[in-house]
Amino acid sequence: MPKLSLVVPVYKVQGYLAECMDSVLGQDYGDFEVIAVDDCSPDGSGAILDEYAEQDDRVHVIHLAENVGLGRARNAGMEKVTGDYVLFLDSDDTLADGALRAISERLDATGDPEILVFDYARTYWYGRVTRNQRADLLRNEGPDVFSLDDRPELLDLLQIVWNKAYRRDFVTRHGLTFPPGYYEDAPWTFCSMISAGSIALLDRVCVMYRQRREGGNILKTVSRKHFDVFDQYRRVFGFVDAHPELDRWRAPLFTKMVDHYLTVLERPERLPGDARAEFFHRAAADYRARLPEGFQRPADGQGRKYAMLERDAYGAMASATAVVKLRQTMRSRTHKAVNRSKRGAMGVFYRSQLRLPLDENLAVFSAYWGRSVSCNPAAIDAELARRAPRMRRVWAVRPDAVDRVPGGVECVPIGSKEYWAAVARAKYLVNNVNFPDSVVKREGQVHVQTHHGTPLKTMGLDQRKYPASTNMSFGKLLKRCDRWDFSITSNRFTTAVWERVYPSSYVSLETGYPRNDALVNATADDVRTAREELGLTETGTVFLYMPTHREYQRGFVPRLDLERLAERLGSDVTLLVRGHYFYGGSARLETLRAAGRIIDVSEHPSVEQLYLAADALITDYSSAMFDYANLDRPIVVFADDWDTYSVVRGTYFDVLREGPGAVATTQEELTELLLSDQWRGRRAAEARARFRQRFCEFDDGRAAERVVRHVFLDESLVELPPIVPLEERVSAPPADRVLTAQDPMRVH
C-alpha cells in the first residue's frame, strides 16, 4: 500500500497529458500510485495513459464507458485508491519538482493530519508564473496542527480540491464524494474543511496550475450550466443541516455563497444575457432563505451588492453594471479605432474587398511563405480538383516565384490587388505556414493549417525555452493561430505537440499528411519514372542527403565533405543533395555538380519524386525522415553536431537513441556504415519499424481525400475512410527491384 494516491481525471488533454504524467513519475519520491481516469476522452489521451501504465507499474488506468464529467471521474478514481492519503491533480497541470517528498515529509512531521493544505502557482503560456494571491494564509504561524476554528481564514482560499492531501480514512468516514456539475469543488472543499479535526499547512508551491489560453476552463464558457452553482450550495447547506455540530459555520459559508453568486453574475464570460435576471432572482431567493440571524453585511461596495440581493433589486444591480459596461465600451471603442488606423496600411482596396460577400467556391492555397506550389496544400488542391471541379483554386506565390508555377495552375502574386481580393473573399484558405498578420480572418472563412512536417525540433511556444532559435513574437504567433479552423496531423504524437504549442480553438484533423499520399500509393512505374527523370537509369545505389537548416549557420554549408564521401563510396553510388529551402543555392554544390561527383536537387520541384528515386535517406534533424519512413526504406542519421543542435534548438526526442535507423556522428563513421551495409542491416530495420509504428500512424494514402471530404464537402468524420493499419499497408518497391525486374505491376 503506497502512502500517497494521486487521482488524475483525464479528458481531451492529449497536448498536456505527457507533461502532467512526467511531472508525477519524475518525482524524487516513489511511495505513490497514480489512478488515471480516462473519462471517455475522444482524443488520444486514453492511449497515452495506457503507454504510461505499460512502462510504470505505479500507474493504473480506468477507462470509463461514457463521459461522466470531472467530479464523477474523480469518484471512479477514488474507488480504486489504496494509499493512506488521496491527492487530486488535473491532467493539464503539473507537480512542482520535489512536491511529493515535501508533502510526505510534512505529513510525517505533523502526525498525519486529516488534511494537509499546500500551495500552488499559476503558469501562463507567455512564461509568467505567479504564486497564489493568498499564499500568506499558508504561513506556519501558531501550532502545526489545528482545526478550522483556529484558522477560519483558510476558507478564503480558492475553492479547489487539488491543493490538499486528504487522509483516506477521513474521506471514507465522512462519505465525501464529488457531485456532478460545473462547481463540484465547492461542496467537497467546504464540507471537508469544516469537518476536519486536524489540519496542517505546507508553505510550498506543489502544483503548477496551468492557465490555458484556449479551452480547458469550463467556467469561462457562456452557458446556463452556471446555474449549477445553486445546486452545489444546496448540497453545502444540506451537509450543515445534517450535522448540527457544524452550525457555527453557517455565516462564513453564507458569505462564501453570496460572493460566489456575485462572481458568476459579474463575469461576462459566464451567463447568457437573457439569463442574468433569472440568475439574480434565484440568488436573491437563496440569500433570503439562508440569511443567518444577526448577519452583518460587508461595509464596502460589496456590501451594497449584498443589499441589492436582499431586496431582490435586479434593476438597481443592472443599472450599476451598465455604468461599468459603458466605461469598458468606451475604452474598447478607443482601442478599435487605433486598430482601424493601423489597418490602414493594408490599403483601401483590401478593406473594400472585405466588405464584399465571401465566394463559396473560391479556395486560396499557399506553401512555404509563397515559395512554391507544393507540400500538403498542393495534394489537397489536386484532390479538390478531382472531387469538386466547380471550385476555383488560386495559389498565392511570391512575385519572384511566379515563373516557376506549373502550367495550368492559377496564381496571384502576393501583395498584388488580385492577391488581396482573393484572400478577402475566399471561403477557404489553405497553407502549410501562417498567412501574414495583415490577412484578416472573416466570419465564415475556413482556415486549414496543414503544417509541413512532424516535429523533431521544438516548435511554437516550446521555442521560448530556446531563445537562440527564434526572435518571433509569440503573442503575434498565437493571434495567427487563432485564425485556424483545422490543424492537420499525421500521428498522435504530432497532434499532442501542436495542441500544446499552438493553443487555440481549432479542430485537429488526424487524417495523415496529404503530401505523403504520393509515397504510400506509389507504384513500380512511379519509382521507375522518378529515377529516369533524374537520369538514374542504372541499378547503382542512390543516397538522398537532406540536412535541415541551423539557426547558427547563415547559408547551406554541407557538414559532409561530399567529394571525399562520393570518392570513398565508389562509382556505383550516386549522391543526391538537397539543401534546405531557407538557404537557396550553394556555390559549393554547383562546383561539385559540375565535377560530376553529386547531383544537386535543391531546386527540384517535387521532394516526393526524390524520395521515390532514392534507395536510402541520409539526414540529420529534418522532418524528411518522417515522410520518407512511409516508404519503409533505410534512413541514416548523420548527427555530428547533436550536442550543439539539441541545446540551441531543442528537440522532442533523442534522435541518436530513438531515430529511424543507423546513426553516425562523424564522417568516418558514416562512410564505414554505408560501405559495410549496416545502413540496411537488421538493427537498422528494427529501429525503422519502431519509428514507423510511432510516426506513420495515419499516412495510409487517403489523407487528401479525408481533408477534402470533411472540410470542403462537409462530410462528417464518421463518414470518412477509416485509417488502414500500418501492418496492412504495402510500400512501393525499392528502385533496385524495379530496375532489375522491370516489373511495371502496381504493388499495393
C-alpha positions in Angstrom: 0.0 0.0 0.0 1.5 3.3 -1.0 1.5 6.3 1.2 0.0 8.7 -1.5 -2.6 8.0 -4.1 -3.0 10.6 -6.9 -6.3 10.7 -8.8 -5.9 12.2 -12.2 -9.1 12.6 -14.3 -8.4 12.9 -18.0 -10.5 14.4 -20.8 -9.3 16.0 -24.0 -5.8 16.9 -22.8 -3.5 14.9 -25.1 -1.3 18.0 -25.7 -0.6 18.4 -21.9 -1.0 14.9 -20.5 2.5 13.7 -21.0 3.9 16.8 -19.2 1.5 16.1 -16.3 2.4 12.4 -16.1 6.1 13.1 -16.4 5.9 15.6 -13.6 4.5 12.9 -11.3 6.6 10.0 -12.4 9.8 12.1 -12.4 9.4 13.0 -8.7 12.3 12.2 -6.4 9.9 10.3 -4.2 8.4 6.9 -5.1 5.9 5.8 -2.5 2.8 6.7 -4.5 0.3 5.4 -7.1 -1.5 7.1 -9.9 -5.1 6.3 -10.6 -5.7 7.9 -14.0 -9.3 8.0 -15.1 -9.9 8.3 -18.9 -13.3 10.0 -18.9 -14.2 8.5 -22.3 -11.9 11.1 -23.9 -12.4 11.4 -27.7 -8.8 12.2 -28.4 -5.6 10.1 -27.8 -5.5 10.7 -24.1 -6.6 7.1 -23.2 -3.9 5.6 -25.4 -1.3 7.9 -23.8 -2.3 6.7 -20.4 -2.0 3.1 -21.4 1.5 3.7 -22.7 2.5 5.1 -19.3 0.9 2.2 -17.5 2.9 -0.2 -19.6 6.1 1.5 -18.7 5.4 2.1 -14.9 3.5 -0.2 -12.6 2.6 2.7 -10.3 0.2 3.9 -13.0 -3.3 2.3 -13.1 -5.7 3.4 -15.8 -9.5 3.3 -15.6 -11.4 3.7 -19.0 -14.9 4.9 -18.4 -17.5 3.7 -21.0 -19.1 7.1 -21.1 -18.2 10.7 -20.3 -19.4 11.4 -16.8 -17.7 14.7 -16.0 -14.8 15.8 -13.7 -16.5 15.1 -10.4 -17.7 11.6 -11.1 -14.5 10.7 -12.9 -12.7 11.6 -9.6 -15.2 9.4 -7.7 -14.3 6.5 -10.0 -10.7 7.0 -9.2 -11.3 7.2 -5.5 -12.9 3.7 -5.6 -9.5 2.3 -6.6 -7.1 4.1 -4.4 -5.1 2.2 -1.8 -2.9 4.9 -0.3 -3.0 6.4 3.1 -3.6 9.8 1.6 -5.6 10.9 -1.5 -4.5 13.8 -3.7 -6.1 15.1 -6.9 -4.3 16.5 -9.9 -5.9 17.9 -13.0 -4.4 16.4 -16.1 -3.3 19.7 -17.7 -1.5 20.8 -14.5 1.9 19.6 -13.2 3.6 18.8 -9.9 6.5 21.0 -9.0 9.8 19.3 -8.5 10.1 17.7 -5.1 6.4 18.2 -4.3 5.6 14.7 -3.2 8.6 14.4 -1.0 7.8 17.7 0.6 4.2 16.6 1.2 5.2 13.3 2.6 7.7 14.8 5.0 5.2 17.4 6.2 2.6 14.7 6.9 5.2 12.9 9.0 6.2 16.0 10.8 2.6 16.9 11.7 1.5 13.5 12.8 -0.6 12.5 9.8 -3.4 15.2 9.9 -6.7 14.6 8.2 -6.0 17.4 5.7 -2.7 19.0 4.6 -3.1 22.2 2.6 -0.3 23.2 0.3 0.3 26.0 -2.2 0.1 26.4 -6.0 1.3 28.8 -8.7 -0.5 29.9 -11.8 1.6 29.4 -15.0 0.8 31.3 -18.2 1.5 30.5 -21.8 3.8 33.5 -22.2 6.0 32.3 -19.3 4.7 34.2 -16.4 4.4 32.3 -13.1 2.5 33.8 -10.1 2.0 32.3 -6.7 -1.4 32.0 -5.2 -2.5 35.5 -4.2 -3.4 34.3 -0.7 -0.2 32.5 -0.1 0.0 34.4 3.2 -2.6 32.1 4.6 -0.2 29.2 4.5 2.4 30.7 6.7 3.2 28.4 9.6 2.1 30.7 12.4 0.9 29.1 15.6 0.5 25.3 16.1 1.5 22.9 13.4 -1.8 21.1 13.6 -5.2 22.8 14.2 -8.8 22.8 13.3 -10.6 25.4 11.1 -11.8 27.2 14.2 -8.3 28.3 14.8 -7.7 29.4 11.2 -11.1 30.2 9.7 -9.5 32.5 7.1 -8.5 29.3 5.2 -12.0 29.4 3.7 -10.8 32.4 1.7 -8.5 30.1 -0.3 -9.8 29.3 -3.8 -12.4 26.5 -3.7 -10.2 23.8 -5.3 -9.5 20.2 -4.2 -6.1 19.7 -5.7 -4.2 21.9 -3.2 -4.7 19.4 -0.4 -3.9 15.9 0.7 -6.8 14.1 2.4 -6.3 11.1 4.8 -8.2 8.3 3.2 -9.9 7.1 6.4 -11.2 10.7 6.9 -12.7 10.8 3.4 -14.3 7.4 4.0 -15.7 8.2 7.4 -17.4 11.4 6.2 -18.6 9.8 3.0 -17.1 12.6 0.9 -17.8 12.3 -2.9 -18.0 14.7 -5.8 -21.4 15.7 -7.2 -21.9 16.3 -10.9 -21.8 19.8 -12.2 -19.6 22.8 -13.0 -18.9 23.8 -9.4 -18.3 20.3 -7.9 -15.2 21.5 -5.9 -17.4 23.8 -3.6 -19.2 21.0 -1.7 -16.1 18.9 -1.3 -13.9 21.8 -0.2 -16.2 23.4 2.3 -17.6 20.1 3.7 -14.1 18.6 4.2 -12.6 21.7 5.7 -15.3 22.3 8.3 -15.4 18.6 9.2 -11.7 18.1 9.7 -10.4 17.8 13.3 -6.8 18.2 12.3 -5.4 20.4 9.5 -1.8 21.2 8.7 -0.1 23.6 6.3 2.8 23.3 3.8 4.0 26.7 2.8 5.4 25.5 -0.5 4.2 25.5 -4.2 3.5 21.9 -5.1 1.1 22.3 -8.1 1.7 24.4 -11.2 -1.8 25.5 -12.2 -1.9 25.9 -16.0 -3.8 28.9 -17.2 -4.8 27.6 -20.7 -5.0 30.3 -23.3 -7.9 28.5 -25.1 -10.2 25.9 -23.7 -9.7 23.8 -20.6 -11.8 26.0 -18.3 -15.5 25.4 -18.4 -16.0 28.3 -16.0 -15.2 30.6 -18.9 -17.9 29.2 -21.1 -21.0 31.2 -21.6 -23.8 28.8 -20.6 -26.9 28.3 -18.4 -24.9 25.5 -16.8 -23.6 28.1 -14.4 -27.0 27.8 -12.7 -25.4 24.6 -11.3 -23.8 26.8 -8.5 -27.3 26.9 -6.8 -27.3 23.1 -6.6 -23.8 23.0 -5.1 -24.6 25.4 -2.3 -27.8 23.5 -1.6 -25.6 20.5 -1.0 -23.2 22.5 1.2 -26.0 23.7 3.4 -27.7 20.3 3.3 -24.5 18.9 4.8 -24.5 21.5 7.6 -28.2 20.8 8.3 -27.3 17.1 8.7 -24.5 18.0 11.1 -25.8 20.3 13.8 -22.4 20.4 15.4 -21.2 22.4 12.4 -23.9 25.1 12.7 -21.3 27.7 13.6 -20.1 27.7 10.0 -23.4 29.0 8.5 -22.4 32.6 8.5 -18.9 32.1 6.9 -20.4 29.7 4.3 -23.2 32.2 3.6 -20.6 34.8 2.8 -18.8 32.4 0.5 -22.1 31.6 -1.2 -23.1 35.2 -1.8 -19.6 36.2 -3.0 -19.7 33.2 -5.4 -23.1 34.2 -6.8 -21.9 37.7 -7.4 -18.8 36.5 -9.1 -20.9 34.5 -11.6 -23.2 37.5 -12.2 -20.3 39.9 -12.8 -18.2 37.8 -15.1 -19.3 38.4 -18.7 -17.9 35.1 -19.9 -20.3 33.0 -17.8 -24.1 33.8 -18.1 -26.0 34.4 -21.4 -27.5 37.9 -21.4 -31.1 36.6 -21.3 -30.4 34.5 -18.2 -28.9 37.2 -15.9 -32.2 38.4 -14.4 -33.3 34.8 -13.7 -30.0 34.0 -12.1 -30.2 37.2 -9.9 -33.7 36.4 -8.7 -32.6 32.8 -7.7 -29.6 34.2 -5.9 -31.8 36.7 -4.1 -34.1 33.8 -3.0 -31.2 31.8 -1.7 -29.9 34.9 0.1 -33.2 35.5 2.0 -33.7 31.8 2.7 -30.2 31.2 4.2 -29.6 34.6 5.8 -28.1 33.8 9.2 -29.6 35.6 12.3 -27.7 38.7 13.1 -25.6 38.7 9.9 -23.7 41.9 9.2 -23.2 42.8 5.6 -19.7 44.0 4.5 -19.3 47.7 4.8 -17.8 48.4 1.4 -19.1 48.3 -2.1 -19.5 44.6 -1.8 -22.0 45.3 1.0 -24.1 47.4 -1.4 -24.4 44.4 -3.7 -25.5 42.2 -0.7 -28.2 44.8 -0.1 -29.4 44.6 -3.7 -29.7 40.8 -3.4 -31.5 41.0 -0.1 -34.1 43.4 -1.7 -34.1 41.4 -4.9 -33.4 44.7 -6.7 -32.3 43.5 -10.1 -33.0 46.9 -11.7 -30.5 48.6 -9.4 -27.9 45.9 -10.0 -28.4 46.1 -13.7 -28.0 49.9 -13.7 -24.8 49.8 -11.8 -23.5 47.1 -14.1 -24.5 49.2 -17.2 -22.4 52.1 -16.0 -19.3 49.9 -15.6 -20.0 48.3 -19.0 -20.3 51.7 -20.6 -16.9 52.7 -19.4 -15.5 49.4 -20.7 -17.2 50.0 -24.1 -15.7 53.5 -24.4 -12.2 52.0 -23.8 -12.9 49.2 -26.3 -14.0 51.7 -29.0 -10.8 53.7 -28.5 -8.8 50.5 -28.9 -10.7 49.5 -32.0 -10.2 53.0 -33.5 -6.4 52.6 -33.0 -6.6 49.2 -34.7 -8.5 50.6 -37.6 -5.9 53.2 -38.1 -3.2 50.5 -38.1 -5.1 48.5 -40.7 -5.0 51.5 -43.0 -1.6 50.1 -44.0 -3.5 47.3 -45.7 -4.9 49.7 -48.2 -8.3 50.9 -49.1 -8.7 48.2 -51.8 -8.4 45.3 -49.3 -10.8 46.9 -46.9 -13.3 47.3 -49.7 -13.0 43.7 -50.7 -13.6 42.6 -47.1 -17.0 44.2 -47.3 -18.0 42.0 -50.2 -19.6 38.6 -49.8 -17.5 35.5 -49.5 -17.1 33.5 -52.6 -18.3 30.0 -51.5 -16.5 28.4 -54.5 -13.1 30.0 -54.0 -10.1 28.4 -52.3 -6.7 30.1 -51.9 -3.6 27.9 -51.4 -0.1 28.8 -50.4 3.0 26.9 -49.2 6.4 27.8 -47.6 5.7 31.5 -47.5 4.7 31.6 -51.1 7.9 29.9 -52.4 6.3 27.1 -54.4 3.2 25.0 -55.3 4.0 22.0 -53.2 3.5 20.1 -50.0 0.2 19.3 -48.3 -1.6 22.2 -49.8 -0.7 21.0 -53.3 -2.0 17.5 -52.6 -5.3 18.9 -51.2 -5.5 21.2 -54.3 -5.2 18.2 -56.6 -7.8 16.1 -54.7 -10.2 19.1 -54.6 -9.9 19.4 -58.4 -11.0 15.8 -58.8 -13.8 15.9 -56.3 -15.2 19.4 -56.7 -14.3 20.8 -60.1 -16.7 23.7 -59.6 -14.3 25.1 -57.1 -11.9 27.8 -58.2 -8.4 27.2 -56.9 -5.9 30.0 -56.7 -2.3 29.9 -55.4 -0.7 32.8 -53.6 3.0 32.9 -54.6 5.9 35.4 -54.2 6.4 37.6 -57.2 9.8 36.1 -57.8 8.3 32.6 -57.9 5.5 33.1 -60.4 7.6 31.9 -63.3 8.1 28.6 -61.5 4.4 27.9 -61.1 3.4 24.7 -63.0 1.3 25.2 -66.2 -2.5 25.2 -65.7 -2.2 26.5 -62.1 -3.9 29.8 -61.4 -1.8 32.1 -59.2 -1.7 35.6 -57.9 1.5 37.4 -56.8 1.5 38.1 -53.1 0.9 41.8 -52.5 -1.0 42.4 -55.7 -4.6 43.6 -56.0 -5.5 40.1 -57.2 -4.0 38.6 -54.1 -5.8 40.9 -51.7 -9.1 40.3 -53.5 -8.6 36.5 -53.3 -7.7 36.3 -49.6 -10.5 38.8 -48.7 -13.2 36.8 -50.5 -12.2 33.2 -50.5 -14.3 30.8 -48.4 -11.2 28.6 -47.9 -7.6 29.5 -47.1 -5.1 26.6 -47.0 -1.5 27.0 -46.0 1.4 24.9 -44.6 2.6 28.0 -42.7 0.7 31.1 -41.4 -0.7 33.7 -43.7 0.7 37.2 -43.0 -0.6 39.2 -40.0 -2.3 41.6 -42.4 -4.7 38.9 -43.6 -8.0 39.3 -41.7 -10.0 36.2 -40.7 -13.5 36.9 -41.8 -16.6 35.3 -40.2 -17.5 32.3 -42.4 -14.0 31.8 -43.7 -12.3 28.4 -43.2 -8.6 28.3 -42.5 -6.8 25.0 -42.9 -3.4 24.7 -41.4 -1.7 21.7 -42.9 1.8 22.2 -41.4 4.8 20.9 -43.2 6.3 18.1 -41.1 6.3 16.1 -38.0 8.1 18.0 -35.2 11.5 16.7 -34.1 12.8 20.2 -33.3 10.8 22.3 -30.8 8.1 24.5 -32.3 5.7 27.2 -31.3 5.6 28.1 -27.6 8.2 25.5 -26.8 10.7 27.7 -28.5 10.5 30.1 -25.6 12.9 27.7 -23.8 15.4 28.1 -26.6 15.7 31.9 -27.3 18.6 31.5 -29.6 16.4 29.6 -32.0 14.0 32.4 -32.8 13.2 36.1 -32.3 9.5 35.8 -33.1 6.7 37.5 -31.1 4.8 34.6 -29.5 1.8 36.8 -28.9 1.6 37.6 -32.6 2.1 33.9 -33.4 -0.9 32.9 -31.3 -3.1 35.6 -32.9 -2.2 33.9 -36.3 -3.1 30.5 -34.8 -6.5 31.9 -33.7 -7.4 32.1 -37.4 -7.1 28.3 -37.8 -10.2 26.2 -38.1 -8.4 22.9 -38.8 -4.9 21.6 -38.0 -3.9 18.5 -39.9 -1.6 15.9 -38.4 -0.2 12.5 -39.4 0.2 10.9 -36.0 -0.9 11.3 -32.4 2.5 12.5 -31.3 2.2 15.5 -33.6 -1.4 16.2 -32.6 -0.4 16.4 -29.0 2.5 18.7 -29.8 0.5 21.1 -31.9 -2.3 21.4 -29.4 0.1 22.3 -26.7 2.5 24.7 -28.6 -0.3 26.3 -30.6 -3.1 26.7 -28.0 -6.1 27.9 -29.8 -9.7 26.6 -30.6 -9.1 24.8 -33.9 -10.1 21.2 -34.6 -7.2 18.7 -35.1 -7.8 16.5 -38.1 -5.9 13.2 -37.7 -6.1 12.4 -41.4 -2.4 11.8 -42.3 -0.4 14.3 -44.3 -1.8 14.7 -47.8 1.6 15.1 -49.4 2.5 11.5 -48.3 -0.3 10.0 -50.3 2.1 10.1 -53.3 4.5 7.9 -51.4 2.0 5.4 -49.9 0.2 5.0 -53.3 3.3 4.8 -55.4 3.8 2.0 -57.9 6.7 0.4 -59.6 6.1 2.7 -62.6 6.3 5.8 -60.3 9.6 4.6 -58.9 11.0 4.0 -62.4 9.8 7.3 -63.7 11.3 9.2 -60.7 14.7 7.6 -61.5 14.6 8.2 -65.2 13.7 11.9 -64.8 16.8 12.3 -62.7 18.9 10.4 -65.3 19.4 7.5 -63.0 18.8 4.6 -65.3 21.4 2.2 -63.9 21.0 -0.1 -61.0 23.5 1.6 -58.7 22.7 2.8 -55.2 21.3 6.3 -54.7 21.5 8.1 -51.4 19.5 11.3 -50.9 21.2 13.7 -48.4 18.8 16.2 -46.9 20.1 18.1 -43.9 17.9 20.7 -42.1 18.9 24.3 -41.5 20.6 25.6 -38.4 19.8 28.9 -36.7 23.5 29.3 -36.1 24.5 28.8 -39.7 23.8 31.6 -42.3 23.9 29.5 -45.5 24.0 26.0 -46.7 27.4 24.6 -45.9 27.3 20.8 -46.2 28.6 19.2 -43.0 30.0 16.4 -45.0 33.0 16.5 -47.4 30.7 15.3 -50.2 33.5 15.0 -52.7 35.5 12.7 -50.4 32.4 10.7 -49.5 31.5 10.1 -53.1 35.0 9.0 -53.9 35.0 6.5 -50.9 31.7 5.1 -51.9 32.7 4.4 -55.4 31.2 4.8 -58.9 28.2 2.6 -58.1 26.8 5.2 -55.7 25.1 8.4 -56.6 24.6 11.2 -54.1 21.5 13.4 -54.4 21.9 16.5 -52.3 19.1 18.8 -51.3 19.8 21.9 -49.3 17.1 23.4 -47.1 14.8 25.9 -48.9 15.8 28.6 -46.4 19.3 28.7 -47.9 18.7 28.9 -51.6 21.6 27.9 -54.0 25.1 26.9 -53.0 28.3 27.7 -54.9 30.0 24.7 -53.4 27.2 22.3 -54.6 27.4 23.8 -58.0 31.2 23.1 -58.1 30.7 19.5 -57.1 27.8 19.1 -59.5 29.9 20.4 -62.4 32.6 17.9 -61.5 30.1 15.0 -61.7 30.5 14.0 -58.1 26.9 14.6 -57.0 23.5 15.7 -58.3 22.3 18.9 -56.7 18.5 18.5 -56.4 17.9 21.6 -54.1 15.7 23.2 -56.7 13.8 20.1 -57.7 10.1 20.9 -57.6 8.9 17.6 -56.0 10.7 16.2 -53.0 8.3 13.2 -53.2 9.9 12.3 -56.5 13.3 12.4 -54.9 12.1 10.1 -52.1 10.9 7.6 -54.7 14.2 7.7 -56.6 16.4 7.2 -53.5 17.4 3.8 -52.0 18.0 5.5 -48.7 17.8 8.9 -47.0 20.7 10.5 -45.1 19.6 13.3 -42.9 20.2 14.9 -39.5 17.2 16.5 -37.8 14.9 17.1 -40.8 11.3 16.2 -40.8 12.1 14.5 -44.1 12.8 11.3 -42.1 9.1 11.1 -41.0 7.8 11.3 -44.6 10.5 9.0 -46.1 9.7 6.4 -43.4 6.4 5.7 -45.3 8.4 4.0 -48.0 9.9 1.6 -45.4 13.4 2.2 -46.9 16.6 2.7 -44.9 17.2 6.0 -43.2 20.6 7.0 -41.9 21.0 9.8 -39.3 24.2 11.8 -39.6 24.3 14.0 -36.4 27.8 15.3 -36.0 26.5 18.4 -34.0 23.8 16.8 -31.9 25.1 18.3 -28.7 25.0 21.8 -30.1 21.7 21.4 -32.0 19.8 19.9 -29.1 20.9 22.7 -26.8 20.3 25.6 -29.3 17.1 24.5 -30.9 15.8 21.8 -28.5 14.1 18.5 -29.7 11.2 16.3 -28.6 13.2 13.1 -28.6 16.8 11.9 -28.8 17.4 11.1 -32.5 20.6 9.2 -31.6 18.6 6.7 -29.5 15.1 6.9 -30.9 15.9 7.6 -34.6 14.7 5.6 -37.7 17.8 3.7 -38.4 21.6 3.6 -38.2 23.4 6.6 -36.7 26.8 8.2 -37.4 28.3 11.2 -35.6 31.4 11.6 -37.8 32.1 11.4 -41.5 34.3 8.4 -41.0 31.6 6.6 -39.1 29.1 7.4 -41.8 31.4 6.2 -44.6 32.1 2.9 -42.8 28.4 2.5 -42.1 27.5 2.9 -45.8 30.3 0.7 -47.0 29.5 -2.1 -44.6 25.8 -2.3 -45.4 24.9 -1.5 -41.7 22.7 1.2 -43.1 20.2 -1.5 -44.3 21.0 -4.2 -41.7 18.8 -5.9 -39.2 19.3 -3.4 -36.4 18.5 -0.5 -38.7 15.4 -2.3 -39.9 14.2 -2.8 -36.3 14.7 0.8 -35.5 12.8 1.8 -38.6 9.9 -0.4 -37.7 9.6 1.2 -34.3 9.8 4.6 -35.8 7.2 3.8 -38.4 4.8 2.5 -35.8 5.1 5.7 -33.9 5.1 8.3 -36.6 3.5 6.8 -39.8 0.3 6.2 -37.9 -2.3 7.9 -40.2 -0.4 8.1 -43.5 -2.3 5.4 -45.4 -2.7 7.1 -48.8 -6.1 8.7 -48.3 -5.2 11.8 -46.3 -6.1 14.3 -49.1 -9.4 12.6 -49.6 -10.3 12.8 -45.9 -9.4 16.5 -45.8 -11.4 17.4 -48.9 -14.5 15.4 -48.0 -14.6 16.8 -44.5 -13.5 20.4 -44.9 -14.8 21.2 -48.4 -17.7 18.8 -48.9 -19.0 18.9 -45.3 -18.9 15.2 -44.7 -18.8 14.1 -41.1 -15.7 12.5 -39.7 -17.5 9.2 -39.2 -18.2 9.1 -42.9 -14.5 9.3 -43.8 -12.4 6.2 -44.7 -11.0 4.5 -41.6 -7.2 4.5 -41.3 -5.7 1.4 -42.8 -3.5 -0.3 -40.1 0.3 0.0 -40.7 0.7 -3.7 -41.0 -1.8 -3.9 -43.9 -0.1 -1.3 -46.0 2.3 -2.3 -48.8 5.2 0.1 -49.6 6.3 1.0 -53.1 9.0 -1.4 -54.4 12.6 -0.2 -54.0 14.4 1.1 -57.1 16.9 -1.8 -57.3 14.0 -4.3 -57.6 12.2 -2.1 -60.1 15.2 -1.7 -62.4 16.3 -5.3 -62.3 12.9 -6.9 -62.6 11.4 -4.2 -64.9 8.1 -5.1 -63.3 5.5 -2.3 -64.0 2.9 -4.1 -62.0 1.3 -1.9 -59.3 2.4 -3.1 -55.9 -0.3 -2.4 -53.3 
